[in-house]
Amino acid sequence: EMCIRDRIWLKSACFFFFQAEDGIRDAQESRGLGDVYKRQGELRLDMIPEQFAELQRVFKAADGDNDGLLNLQEVLECFDKMGARTEGVKAKFEESDTNKDGMIQFHEFGRLYKDLKSKNLKQHQRGSLKEGQSALHTLTDEETNAYAAIINYLLKDDAVLRDIVPIEPASELYARVGDGLILCKLVNKAQKGTIDERAINTKRPLSVFQIRENLTLAISSANSIGCVTTGINAQLIIEKKEYLILALLWQVIKIWATSQIDLKQHPALIRLLNEGEELNTFLRLPPEEILLRWFNYHLGKAGHTKKVTNFGIDLKDGENYLVLLHQLNPNKCSKDPLSLPPEGRAQKIIEYAGRLGVPPYFIPSYVTSGNSKLNLLLTAALFNIYPGLEEVTETEKAVMATLLDDDVGDSREERAFRLWMNSFGEDCWVNNLFEDLKDGLKLLRLMDKVKPGCVDWKKAVERISNNFQKVQNCNLAIEIGKSLGFVLEGIGGKDIMEGKKKLVLALVWQMVRKHTLDVLGNINEEKLLQWALNKVTKEPKIHSFKDPTIKNCQFFFNLLEALNPQAIDRENVAEGANKEEIEKNAKYLISVARKMGALTYVVWEDIVDVRPRMVLLFVAAICALERTSTA
């Protein structure tokens, strides 16, 4: 029988249904970096995924020569940028540096960080560090106040929340999010329409079961828009586990704040390309890196010699902010406050930001404390309101169109597959599926997770310097794919390296399908379809995952009711006789599935369009629900 731990693993291992396992698998002995990856995997066990990912990002940013090593000064800078205490770092560094060469690797850096955190736990109460936290998720009044203020601003007019918003005092935040209503509404602010609000339990008083449903819906939906939710569940939020609530709120708010920072929304971002840089390379950048480029672009325009490399220490004295604001609008933002001390500068920064239209949920201490999260939000707010970039020409628009105009269905698949890849962790993380797989390295890492041990890392090139080596890695991935039974006729390594979208999607899809069916117990598509048909005892039936009757959702409503007879409110279900009814049914269906606990990146449009790949993944998500509940 499956033990409790295995049941928990199965549920958290689901992406559409099966989010990838959290952690890095023990590497094969032949793998060049295997021992490092193994020790990174051990380090992951002590951290929630976002904490681990942030540590990796800070480490990589400090590792200028990309040799995987940091010296003492670089480690001290990392701690400063994270807002962490630096007392005791030197002594711990010397202890961690076992071969006494003055350098440490990432796993040593992580252990050093955790050891110092544990020491601080014994010396300080809340306001510094608490059990289960790191400086990445320290329970500061600052972040609690900021998130409460942002929620108050975004949800102040929501009639459903009138009894719990505004959140005053901010310390009530952890109690107010406990019934799931605020979290569900916030997810919809981050990505409009993610949750069909008919699926939310809103009629008070809410039972414990209804609260759990709301929280499950919020967490599953947050996962569907790209939040890392491994280790976060309804019970922990009910128990007011503050560091987990802050971790979830931060991710959702960050997605909301940065959702407009891409070339499709702002074509003028091409002004930020470095000399000689191709647009394809720019497409790979995450929003926070684009914001840093935007900041430095305007500093350069102003003739300012300093550069911003982070949202923490580089901004805390206020100088760079004041130069940026003056460059954006010299009439409303003076540089005179540069003569003031940091506290006085910070007050003027918030005042000037307000003049430009930034909402009033920022306060001066967010600047002076060097809080990287809150400064990122402030910078994003400035960009969203006042980008200050020269409009693109018609010629530039034509060039961009060849890269940005995609088949809508393929774009949805790219998004789903990208989020699936990202659920495997930092070493498989991609911002743009087609661009980030071109060197073949992340493709090989992913294959090694889908089928552990399938990659002979002696044949892979991990330090890539030219296109030949990229093709070599991609060819190796194709060869491995064929050995796993993938149909890859007509697809070569050069196609992957060139980012040919249809062919990349075809390869990644087969990895997704294999992982999905393997996690369910090595079943195939035919057995999955038969499982669904056996569960549903009434009409209508479907004959395949491309059956055109799928679009009205009636079969899937019956399938969900077979798992939970109370799952569907039939007052929200229409016959599906016209386009409007079909769309409403599909939106409600996806939200009810997530409310039941399905972790799925499938969106309602996939059901309406009857996209067979995505339909299969949706059925797999429901199958995983049953296996988890009956295990």
LOFI-625611 format. One line per 5 residues: number of its first residue (from 1); their letters; for each residue x, y, z of C-alpha. Coordinates in steps of 0.2 Angstrom, whole numbers, plus 5000, padded with zeros to 4 digits. Layout:
// LOFI-625611
NUM> a> X/Y/Z; ...
This chain:
// LOFI-625611
1> emcir> 5000/5000/5000; 5005/5018/4997; 5011/5026/5013; 5006/5044/5018; 5023/5051/5012
6> driwl> 5020/5043/4995; 5002/5050/4994; 5009/5068/4998; 5023/5065/4985; 5010/5059/4971
11> ksacf> 4999/5075/4974; 5014/5087/4974; 5022/5078/4960; 5008/5082/4948; 5009/5096/4935
16> fffqa> 4994/5098/4924; 4992/5086/4936; 5010/5082/4939; 5021/5096/4945; 5039/5089/4944
21> edgir> 5047/5082/4959; 5055/5096/4970; 5073/5094/4971; 5087/5088/4960; 5089/5069/4957
26> daqes> 5106/5061/4962; 5116/5062/4947; 5124/5047/4938; 5142/5044/4943; 5148/5048/4925
31> rglgd> 5140/5066/4926; 5154/5079/4926; 5145/5090/4939; 5135/5075/4947; 5142/5077/4965
36> vykrq> 5138/5096/4965; 5120/5093/4959; 5118/5079/4972; 5124/5090/4986; 5112/5104/4979
41> gelrl> 5098/5092/4980; 5102/5088/4998; 5102/5107/5001; 5085/5108/4993; 5077/5097/5006
46> dmipe> 5079/5111/5019; 5071/5125/5009; 5055/5129/5000; 5059/5130/4981; 5058/5148/4979
51> qfael> 5071/5151/4993; 5083/5139/4984; 5080/5147/4967; 5083/5164/4975; 5099/5158/4983
56> qrvfk> 5105/5151/4966; 5101/5168/4957; 5111/5178/4969; 5125/5166/4968; 5125/5166/4949
61> aadgd> 5125/5185/4949; 5140/5186/4960; 5149/5173/4950; 5156/5184/4937; 5168/5172/4928
66> ndgll> 5155/5158/4929; 5167/5146/4937; 5155/5140/4951; 5165/5148/4965; 5164/5163/4976
71> nlqev> 5177/5172/4987; 5174/5180/5004; 5171/5197/4997; 5158/5190/4984; 5149/5180/4998
76> lecfd> 5148/5196/5009; 5140/5205/4994; 5128/5191/4992; 5122/5192/5010; 5121/5211/5009
81> kmgar> 5110/5210/4993; 5098/5198/5001; 5096/5209/5016; 5104/5196/5027; 5115/5198/5043
86> tegvk> 5134/5197/5039; 5140/5194/5057; 5150/5178/5057; 5151/5176/5038; 5170/5177/5038
91> akfee> 5172/5163/5052; 5159/5152/5043; 5167/5155/5026; 5184/5149/5033; 5176/5134/5040
96> sdtnk> 5167/5130/5024; 5182/5132/5013; 5189/5114/5017; 5203/5115/5004; 5208/5132/5010
101> dgmiq> 5209/5140/4992; 5199/5155/4997; 5184/5149/4987; 5167/5140/4990; 5155/5131/4979
106> fhefg> 5136/5134/4979; 5132/5120/4990; 5144/5126/5003; 5137/5144/5001; 5120/5137/5004
111> rlykd> 5125/5128/5020; 5135/5143/5026; 5119/5153/5024; 5108/5140/5033; 5121/5138/5047
116> lkskn> 5121/5157/5050; 5102/5157/5049; 5101/5144/5062; 5113/5154/5074; 5102/5169/5072
121> lkqhq> 5086/5159/5076; 5093/5156/5093; 5098/5174/5096; 5083/5184/5089; 5064/5184/5090
126> rgslk> 5052/5190/5076; 5059/5204/5067; 5075/5195/5063; 5073/5176/5059; 5060/5163/5064
131> egqsa> 5060/5144/5062; 5057/5139/5044; 5063/5156/5037; 5078/5163/5028; 5082/5181/5025
136> lhtlt> 5073/5178/5009; 5057/5176/5018; 5060/5185/5034; 5044/5190/5043; 5047/5208/5043
141> deetn> 5034/5221/5046; 5039/5229/5030; 5033/5215/5019; 5018/5212/5029; 5013/5230/5028
146> ayaai> 5017/5231/5009; 5007/5216/5004; 4993/5221/5015; 4993/5239/5007; 4994/5232/4989
151> inyll> 4979/5220/4993; 4969/5235/5000; 4973/5245/4984; 4969/5231/4972; 4953/5224/4981
156> kddav> 4946/5239/4989; 4930/5239/4978; 4926/5220/4979; 4909/5218/4987; 4913/5200/4992
161> lrdiv> 4927/5206/5002; 4919/5221/5011; 4920/5212/5028; 4939/5208/5027; 4946/5222/5016
166> piepa> 4954/5234/5020; 4966/5224/5030; 4969/5235/5045; 4980/5234/5055; 4992/5225/5043
171> selya> 4996/5212/5056; 4979/5205/5052; 4985/5199/5035; 4988/5181/5040; 4971/5179/5047
176> rvgdg> 4962/5188/5033; 4969/5177/5019; 4964/5161/5029; 4947/5158/5020; 4955/5159/5003
181> lilck> 4944/5173/4996; 4958/5186/4996; 4970/5174/4988; 4957/5169/4974; 4954/5187/4970
186> lvnka> 4972/5191/4970; 4976/5177/4958; 4963/5185/4946; 4972/5202/4948; 4988/5194/4943
191> qkgti> 4981/5185/4928; 4963/5190/4923; 4951/5176/4922; 4962/5162/4929; 4948/5158/4941
196> derai> 4929/5157/4937; 4922/5166/4952; 4907/5155/4952; 4918/5141/4958; 4923/5151/4974
201> ntkrp> 4913/5148/4990; 4908/5166/4995; 4892/5164/5005; 4896/5166/5024; 4898/5158/5036
206> lsvfq> 4910/5146/5027; 4912/5129/5033; 4929/5121/5036; 4927/5111/5020; 4922/5126/5010
211> irenl> 4937/5136/5017; 4949/5121/5012; 4941/5121/4994; 4944/5140/4992; 4962/5138/4998
216> tlais> 4965/5123/4987; 4957/5133/4972; 4969/5148/4976; 4985/5137/4977; 4981/5127/4962
221> sansi> 4977/5142/4952; 4993/5151/4958; 5002/5136/4952; 4994/5137/4935; 5001/5155/4932
226> gcvtt> 5019/5150/4937; 5020/5151/4956; 5030/5138/4965; 5018/5130/4977; 5027/5114/4982
231> ginaq> 5026/5113/5001; 5011/5125/5002; 4994/5118/5006; 4977/5123/5013; 4981/5117/5031
236> liiek> 4997/5127/5032; 4988/5143/5027; 4974/5139/5040; 4987/5137/5053; 4994/5154/5048
241> keyli> 5011/5148/5043; 5017/5166/5040; 5033/5163/5029; 5023/5152/5017; 5009/5164/5016
246> lallw> 5022/5178/5012; 5031/5167/4999; 5014/5164/4990; 5009/5182/4991; 5025/5188/4985
251> qviki> 5025/5177/4970; 5007/5182/4965; 5010/5200/4968; 5026/5199/4958; 5017/5191/4943
256> watsq> 5004/5205/4944; 5017/5219/4945; 5028/5212/4930; 5014/5205/4919; 5016/5220/4906
261> idlkq> 5035/5219/4905; 5037/5210/4888; 5039/5215/4870; 5022/5211/4865; 5015/5223/4878
266> hpali> 5029/5236/4876; 5037/5235/4859; 5048/5250/4863; 5058/5238/4875; 5069/5235/4860
271> rllne> 5077/5251/4865; 5086/5241/4879; 5095/5229/4867; 5114/5230/4870; 5125/5234/4855
276> geeln> 5126/5219/4843; 5113/5209/4854; 5099/5199/4844; 5081/5201/4848; 5081/5182/4851
281> tflrl> 5093/5184/4866; 5082/5198/4873; 5067/5187/4873; 5075/5175/4885; 5076/5188/4899
286> ppeei> 5065/5187/4914; 5055/5203/4919; 5067/5208/4933; 5082/5208/4922; 5072/5219/4909
291> llrwf> 5068/5231/4923; 5087/5232/4928; 5091/5236/4910; 5077/5249/4909; 5084/5257/4925
296> nyhlg> 5101/5258/4918; 5096/5264/4901; 5088/5279/4909; 5103/5282/4920; 5114/5281/4905
301> kaght> 5103/5294/4896; 5105/5305/4911; 5124/5304/4910; 5125/5295/4926; 5140/5284/4928
306> kkvtn> 5133/5271/4941; 5125/5255/4936; 5111/5246/4945; 5114/5227/4947; 5101/5223/4960
311> fgidl> 5086/5229/4968; 5094/5230/4986; 5110/5238/4990; 5111/5248/4974; 5095/5257/4978
316> kdgen> 5095/5260/4996; 5104/5277/4997; 5091/5284/4984; 5104/5292/4972; 5100/5280/4957
321> ylvll> 5081/5282/4960; 5082/5301/4960; 5092/5302/4944; 5080/5290/4936; 5064/5300/4941
326> hqlnp> 5072/5316/4935; 5076/5308/4918; 5058/5302/4917; 5050/5319/4921; 5062/5333/4925
331> nkcsk> 5047/5345/4928; 5040/5335/4942; 5055/5327/4949; 5070/5337/4954; 5088/5331/4958
336> dplsl> 5090/5344/4972; 5086/5330/4985; 5103/5322/4981; 5110/5334/4994; 5099/5326/5007
341> ppegr> 5104/5311/5018; 5096/5294/5013; 5081/5296/5023; 5077/5313/5016; 5080/5306/4998
346> aqkii> 5068/5291/5001; 5054/5303/5006; 5056/5313/4990; 5057/5297/4980; 5040/5292/4986
351> eyagr> 5033/5309/4984; 5040/5310/4966; 5033/5293/4962; 5016/5298/4967; 5017/5313/4956
356> lgvpp> 5020/5302/4941; 5005/5291/4946; 5012/5277/4956; 4999/5271/4969; 5001/5276/4987
361> yfips> 5006/5259/4994; 5025/5262/4995; 5034/5271/5010; 5051/5278/5011; 5058/5264/5023
366> yvtsg> 5056/5252/5008; 5070/5261/4999; 5082/5264/5014; 5081/5246/5020; 5086/5240/5003
371> nskln> 5072/5227/5002; 5075/5219/4985; 5057/5213/4983; 5048/5230/4987; 5061/5240/4977
376> lllta> 5057/5228/4962; 5039/5232/4964; 5042/5250/4965; 5053/5250/4949; 5040/5240/4940
381> alfni> 5026/5252/4945; 5037/5266/4938; 5040/5257/4922; 5021/5252/4920; 5016/5270/4922
386> ypgle> 5030/5280/4914; 5042/5269/4903; 5049/5284/4894; 5055/5274/4879; 5055/5280/4861
391> evtet> 5041/5272/4851; 5046/5259/4838; 5046/5263/4819; 5036/5253/4806; 5052/5245/4800
396> ekavm> 5056/5239/4818; 5038/5233/4820; 5040/5222/4804; 5056/5214/4811; 5048/5210/4828
401> atlld> 5032/5203/4820; 5042/5188/4813; 5047/5184/4830; 5032/5188/4841; 5017/5183/4830
406> ddvgd> 5013/5165/4835; 4999/5153/4832; 4988/5156/4847; 4987/5137/4851; 5005/5135/4850
411> sreer> 5008/5149/4862; 4997/5141/4874; 5006/5125/4873; 5023/5134/4874; 5016/5142/4890
416> afrlw> 5010/5125/4898; 5026/5116/4893; 5037/5130/4900; 5028/5130/4916; 5030/5111/4917
421> mnsfg> 5048/5112/4914; 5050/5126/4927; 5042/5115/4940; 5057/5104/4940; 5068/5117/4947
426> edcwv> 5081/5130/4943; 5092/5119/4932; 5078/5117/4920; 5071/5134/4922; 5066/5143/4905
431> nnlfe> 5059/5160/4902; 5056/5157/4883; 5054/5138/4878; 5061/5140/4860; 5076/5151/4865
436> dlkdg> 5081/5143/4881; 5082/5125/4873; 5093/5130/4859; 5110/5125/4867; 5102/5108/4871
441> lkllr> 5108/5108/4889; 5092/5111/4898; 5084/5099/4886; 5096/5085/4892; 5094/5090/4910
446> lmdkv> 5075/5088/4908; 5077/5071/4900; 5088/5065/4914; 5073/5069/4926; 5060/5062/4915
451> kpgcv> 5070/5046/4914; 5084/5046/4927; 5101/5040/4920; 5096/5041/4901; 5109/5054/4898
456> dwkka> 5128/5050/4896; 5135/5066/4902; 5152/5062/4895; 5144/5065/4878; 5137/5082/4883
461> veris> 5145/5099/4882; 5142/5109/4898; 5153/5124/4894; 5146/5129/4877; 5156/5142/4866
466> nnfqk> 5149/5139/4848; 5134/5133/4838; 5143/5117/4834; 5142/5112/4852; 5124/5117/4854
471> vqncn> 5119/5106/4839; 5130/5092/4847; 5119/5093/4863; 5103/5094/4853; 5108/5079/4843
476> laiei> 5111/5069/4859; 5094/5074/4865; 5086/5068/4849; 5096/5052/4850; 5090/5049/4868
481> gkslg> 5072/5054/4863; 5072/5040/4850; 5079/5027/4863; 5064/5032/4874; 5052/5028/4860
486> fvleg> 5048/5046/4854; 5043/5049/4836; 5056/5061/4830; 5057/5058/4811; 5061/5074/4802
491> iggkd> 5068/5082/4818; 5086/5085/4820; 5097/5094/4832; 5099/5109/4820; 5081/5111/4821
496> imegk> 5081/5113/4840; 5096/5124/4839; 5087/5135/4827; 5071/5136/4838; 5059/5129/4825
501> kklvl> 5043/5130/4835; 5033/5116/4829; 5047/5104/4830; 5052/5110/4848; 5034/5108/4854
506> alvwq> 5034/5091/4846; 5049/5085/4856; 5044/5093/4872; 5026/5086/4871; 5033/5069/4870
511> mvrkh> 5043/5071/4886; 5028/5079/4894; 5017/5064/4889; 5030/5051/4895; 5032/5059/4912
516> tldvl> 5013/5061/4914; 5009/5043/4910; 5024/5036/4919; 5019/5045/4935; 5001/5038/4934
521> gnine> 5008/5021/4934; 5016/5018/4916; 4999/5018/4908; 4996/5023/4890; 4984/5035/4881
526> ekllq> 4971/5021/4878; 4971/5015/4896; 4969/5033/4902; 4954/5036/4890; 4946/5019/4896
531> walnk> 4948/5024/4914; 4938/5040/4911; 4925/5030/4901; 4923/5018/4915; 4921/5031/4928
536> vtkep> 4907/5040/4919; 4891/5029/4918; 4879/5041/4909; 4879/5050/4892; 4887/5059/4883
541> kihsf> 4903/5048/4881; 4918/5053/4871; 4928/5042/4858; 4945/5050/4859; 4954/5065/4866
546> kdpti> 4949/5074/4850; 4931/5070/4851; 4922/5086/4845; 4908/5084/4859; 4922/5088/4872
551> kncqf> 4920/5106/4870; 4903/5107/4878; 4911/5100/4894; 4897/5088/4899; 4907/5073/4899
556> ffnll> 4920/5081/4910; 4907/5088/4922; 4901/5070/4924; 4918/5064/4927; 4921/5076/4941
561> ealnp> 4905/5071/4949; 4910/5053/4948; 4925/5058/4959; 4914/5069/4970; 4895/5070/4968
566> qaidr> 4895/5087/4976; 4909/5095/4965; 4897/5103/4952; 4884/5116/4955; 4873/5112/4941
571> envae> 4865/5129/4941; 4882/5135/4934; 4881/5122/4920; 4874/5126/4903; 4869/5115/4889
576> ganke> 4883/5121/4878; 4872/5125/4863; 4881/5141/4858; 4898/5149/4859; 4894/5159/4875
581> eiekn> 4888/5143/4884; 4903/5133/4879; 4915/5146/4885; 4906/5148/4902; 4906/5129/4904
586> akyli> 4924/5127/4900; 4929/5141/4912; 4919/5134/4926; 4926/5116/4923; 4944/5121/4924
591> svark> 4941/5131/4941; 4931/5116/4948; 4945/5104/4944; 4958/5115/4952; 4946/5117/4967
596> mgalt> 4946/5099/4969; 4965/5099/4969; 4970/5096/4951; 4987/5105/4947; 4984/5109/4929
601> yvvwe> 4991/5122/4917; 4978/5118/4904; 4967/5133/4901; 4948/5134/4896; 4952/5138/4878
606> divdv> 4961/5122/4876; 4945/5113/4880; 4934/5124/4869; 4946/5121/4854; 4948/5103/4858
611> rprmv> 4967/5102/4858; 4970/5083/4860; 4987/5085/4869; 4979/5097/4882; 4964/5087/4884
616> llfva> 4974/5071/4888; 4984/5081/4901; 4967/5087/4909; 4961/5070/4910; 4977/5064/4918
621> aical> 4975/5078/4931; 4958/5071/4936; 4965/5053/4936; 4979/5059/4947; 4966/5066/4959
626> ertst> 4957/5049/4961; 4974/5040/4964; 4979/5052/4977; 4962/5052/4986; 4961/5033/4986
631> a> 4979/5029/4989
